[in-house]
Amino acid sequence: MQQTVVVEREVELRLVLSPERSIPVPARLAYRGDDPYAVHIAFHIRAEHPVRWTFARELLVEGVFRPCGYGDVRVWPAKADGRCVVLLALSSPDGDALLEAPSAQLSAWLERTLVAVPPGTESDRLALDDALAGLLDPAAPGRPAPRERAARPRPQDVWLREARPSDECPEGE
């Protein structure tokens, strides 16, 4: 059994409202070894529960260097007021958001995730082979015994049964 890996960081993102105006949004970046292909971001806005987004770690890594992503999540590097930032464009049925993350902080956190679970080794953490073997092995511990199926009537037995009245043929005809 592999040790559980968790890499987290609190970071202040900026919600871009217009080219001249943005507001701070506290967020928590999280990476878990039991979900090795994904990164999780919880935005702590003034609501009862944080807003959570989950998307591919590879998308965020690539977005630090070049524009990438389609649809709901797009990521690209940029400069804002002379600072290196990474922009995240998020779209959902509830609305769209453009967020600005400090490039150095995001890159340092991503580097920690890549050291914890190097690219190409993610599937090793999922133990898919063991799970699949357990599903396919009928004698696996904890697996219920197979149920016996009720015998199905043979087609010739169905035809030999007594006819039932139908809507099309009135009784007695």
Protein Blocks (a to p, Z undefined) as FASTA:
>chain_A
ZZdddddddddddddfbfkbccdddddddddfklmmbccdddddddfbdcdddddfklmm
mmmmoccdehjbccddddeehiacdddddddfkbccdddddfklmmmmmmmmmmmmgghi
lmmmnommmmmmmmmmmkbghiacdddddddddfklmmmpccdddfklcghZZ
